[in-house]
């Protein structure tokens, strides 16, 4: 808890008026109110004194979000690799042109191909004057 509050999330929590810390460590809920602390506990309380927060107990099975946060990688390069996806120049050009069209108020809708004749006829019936291009199933199979 001390690591999370004082180091990992300090920049987010420092300016917050108050916050709640949920822990699956029930004895930790008494750390701020107990008189009997060892040297490590006293250092923790000293560092945590800068923050206004309450500690609440939540059993481990109900505290899955904390497990996720505490198990994230500290290696930023490794984390960035897991969040990075290679994109081709064609994809970037397509995204850029779509954004430019949207800024002009033109929105392009792309619909998935289907060979279900009911969907095709339903689309044509809903928007008879639109530019929806429909293909027969045989045309799709030939392609």
ZIPEPE-V615902 format. One record per helix or strand of 3 or more residues. SS is the DSSP state (H for helix, E for strand). FROM is the first residue (numbers start at 0). TO is the last residue. If there is no record, write none. Layout:
[[SS,FROM,TO] [SS,FROM,TO]]
This chain:
[[H,1,7] [H,9,12] [E,18,22] [H,25,29] [H,38,47] [E,52,56] [H,59,61] [H,63,69] [H,75,81] [H,88,102] [H,116,125] [H,136,141]]
